[in-house]
Amino acid sequence: MKNLKLKSLAVLLIAAVGFTSCSDDESPREQEGNAKMSVKLVDAPGDYEEVNIEVVDVMIKYNNDTEVSLDVDDEIYNLLELTGGVSAALATEYEIPAGDINQIRLVLGSNNTVVVDGTTHDLQTPSAQQSGLKINLNETLQADVVYEYTLDFDVEESIVEQGNGGYLLKPVIRASAEAQTGTVSGTVLPATDAVLVSATDGTTTVDAYTNAQGEFVLHGLPEGTYTVTFTPDATLGLNVVTVNDIDVTAGEVSAMGEIDLNTTTP
């Protein structure tokens, strides 16, 4: 069994937008004024000790195929270090032209690695290095409105082990608008980073692991009533606990408080 670091992440990509040079016939504007966009990256569980990603650019694509580059710093992030709702800001909130957008692209550099059983492996991303990790969405950005998105990066599904022992990055990312989805948070007792937290309403299922303090955050849940299940690592000798009827409201955080895994009911 691999040396598991059971964690979730939250990388905040608040869109700092630099306008590209555009002639009048290729401008991204389809209406007057500017909007503001924030993008938050979180992960679903992954069976790795580190996942290090070099972000060199973020691009917004408009319906007329014009793209705008976001002015972000070239930096390497260990996604699994950012847990329990903690965010790393790549840029501050910034203006972006109003109009219809259909895609966000995360452009990666070449310094991407994954650590498994104490060994660091290059994480090959040939297509991503050229065109970026594409996340499709459809939104009309209105002037003077702030738009916030959560990108749920499924690490387990996105990293593929090859027969030669190498690793490929084939990203699986789910996008959700924070104004249209809600969040569930809380803390497990005793504090441990080896608890899988899963929320489902029968249609949507979102997973995350607790951090070392036992904290968890589930992002991007559509409005509804959820069942949340806490599954600790079997070696801990703790109970699986299920909590029913957790109501989720768009744009709000449903705080569950403390969940005691020494008992069968919270």
N, C-alpha and C positions, 0 to 999 in steps of 0.2 A: 504493500500500500504506500502511496506517495506521502511525503511529509506535507500534510495539508496545512495551508494557511487560509482558514475559512473566513473570508472577509468580503465586504462590499465596498464600493467606492463612490465618490461623488466629486467629479471634476467640473468646476464651474467655468463654462466658456461664455463670458458675457461679451456680446458681440461688439468689438471695437472695430468699426468699419472704416476702411480707407477707400475712397472712391477711385476707381480706375478711370483712365482717360477715355471718354466716349464722345463720338460725334453725335450730332442731333438725331440721326436716324438709328443710332444704336443705344440710346440712353435707356437705362432700366426703368425710368420713371413712366408709369402709366397713369399717374395722378399727381397733383401738386403736394408738396410738403414732405416731411420726413417722419418715419416711425422709429421706434427703438426695439432692439431685439436682445434677449438674453437666452443663452443655450447652456443647459446643464447636462453633463455626461455622468451617468451612473452605470454600475455593472450588475449583471446577474452572476450567480456563483460560478467560480472556476477552480479547478483542481490544480493550482499552481502556487508556487511560493512568491514569485514576482512576475508581473507583466509590464515591461518597460516600453513605452511608446513615445517616439519623438514626433511632436506636433510642430509643423513648420508653417502651416497656413490653414485658414478656414475660409471657404468660399460659399457665397449665397448665389443661387441661380434663379433668374427670373423667367417668366413664361416666354419672353421673347428671345431666350437663350443668352442674354447678357449675364455676365457674372461680376460680382463685386468681391474683392479680396478683403478679408478682415485683418487688421494690422496686429497680429499676435506675435509674441516672442517665440523664437525657436527654442524649445525646451523639452527635456525628457521627463516623463512622468511615470512613476511606478503606480499603476492604477490601483493596486491592492493595498497601498498605504493609506488611501483616503477612505475612511470608513465612518459609519454611524451618522451620515449626513454632513460630515465635514467637507468643505469645498475648497478647491484651489482655483483662484481667479486668474484666468489668462489675460483678461483685459477688462476695463471698466465698461459699464453700460454706455453705448454710443449710438449715434444716429445712423440710420440706413434709409435709402430712398423708399418712399411708399410705392406700392405696386403689388403685382401678383408674383409670388415665388413658388417654386416647386421642388427645390432640392437644397440640401446643405451638404457640403463636401469637407471632410477632414483630410487634409493633405499631410502625409507622414514623410519623415526623413528616412534615412537608412539605418539609424541607430536604434533598432527595435529588437528586444530580446525577451526570452521567457526563461525562468529558472525552475527546473524540475529536479527534485532530489538533490539539491545543492549544486547542480551543474547548470551553467548558463549556456543557452542555445540561441543562435541567431534566429530571429523571427522574420521569415521571408515575406515580403509584401510587394511583389513585383508590380501588380496592377495598381495598388494603392499609391506607390511612389510616383506613378505617372499621372493618375487622374483623381486620386483621393478616395476615401471611403464615402460612398454615396448613400445619403439618407433622403428618401423621397417624402415630400409633404406638399400639401396644397393649401395656401393661405393668401388672403388678400390683406396686405399691410396697409392700415389706414394711418393717415398723418396724425402725429401727436399721441399715438397709442403705443404702450410698451407691450411687447410680445415675448413670452418666456416659454422655452421648450425644454423638455427633458429627453435626452437620448439614452436609452437603456442598452448598454453594450453587453451582450451576452458572451462573456469570456469563454465559457465552456464550449459553446457552439461555434465560436469564431476562430479558435485555434485548432488546427488539424495536424496530428502527428503523422509524419510520412514513414514509409517502410525503411528508409535509410537512416532513421533517427532524427531527421530534421523536422522543423515545424513551419507551417504556413499560416498566415493570417487571412482568413476568409470571413470578413466581419458580418455578424448578425446583429443588427441594431434596430430597436423599436423607438419610434419618435412619438411623443405625446405633448400636447399643449397644456401647460400648467393651469391655464384658466378653465380648461375643459376636463381636467382630471384632478384627483385628490391624492393625498399622501397619508400613510399610516406610520406612526413612530412609537417607540417605547423602549423598555430596558428589561432584559431577562436577569433573573437571580437564580443561582450565583452567577456573577459576571464571568463570561467566557466568550471566546471568539469561535466556538465550535457548535453553534446552533443555527440550523437552517430555518428561516422564517418564510412561510408561504401563505399568501392570501389569494383566495379564489371566490368568485361569485357564480361558478358553474360555467362561465364563458371565458373570462379573463383570469389568468394566473400570473402572479408576480412573485419572484423569490429574491431573497437577499440573506446574507449571513450577518450575524452580529459581529461587532468589533470586540477588542480586548476588554472594554468596559461593559460589554453586554448590550450595547445600544444597537438599534436597528432602525432603518428607514426604508419604506417601500414606496417608490415613486410611480407616477403615471397610471393610477387606478381610475378607471371610469366611475362615474357616480353609481352607487348601488350599495347593497348589503353583502358583506364578505364574511367568510369563515377564515380565521387565521390560525395556522398550525405551527407549533414550535417543535422541531425535531433535533434534539441534541445528539452529538456524536455518541455512539453506543458505549465507548470506553469511559464516559463520564458518570454512568450510573444514574442519570437524571431521567425524569419522565417526559414523554411526549405529551404536550398540552395543546388542546384545541379550544379556541374561543370563538363562539358564534355571534352573529348579529352585530358586526362592526360596521357602522354606517359611514360611508365615504361621500363627501360633498366636494364638488369641483372647486378648486382654488383654495381649499382648506386642508389643515392637518388634523387627522383624527389621532389623538394621543391616547394610547392604551395604558400608559403608566408602567408599573412594574409587574412582570409576569414571573411567578415563583415556580421554577421547574422541579422543586422538591415535592410539589403536590400535583395531583392529577387534575385539579380544577383551580383556576386563578381566583 
